[in-house]
Amino acid sequence: MKKLSVEAKLGLDLFHTDEENSHIDVDLECTDEEEIRKLVLACPAECYKYIDGKFSFSYLGCLECGTCRVLSHDKIVKGWKHPHGEIGVSFRQG
C-alpha cells in the first residue's frame, strides 16, 4: 500500500469550516522554541508550522483532536473549543 502524505490524507476528509471564527486561540507572539516545537511536531494535520523562520498557525485543516490544547498547557494555545453546529471535520476514511 502506498504511503500517503498528510495533505493527501486530509484530502480524504470533509471540512465544514467557519472561515471567520477560529475554534482555537493561539498566541503567535510566543517565542518559547521548546513549546512551539512540541506543537509543530505533534499536530497530525500540520496546523502549526514554521514558515521562513516565523511561527504560523491555520485552523482550517484542524482534525479537532485536542493534542495542541493538551501539550500547550495554556502557554501557546490560550483557548480551544469544538466548532459550533455542523461546522468541523467529517472523517471519511479510518
Secondary structure, DSSP 8 states (H G I E B T S, - for coil): -----HHHHHHHSEEE--SS--SEEE-TT---HHHHHHHHHH-TT--EEEETTEEEE--TT-----HHHHHHTTSSEEEE---STT-EEE----
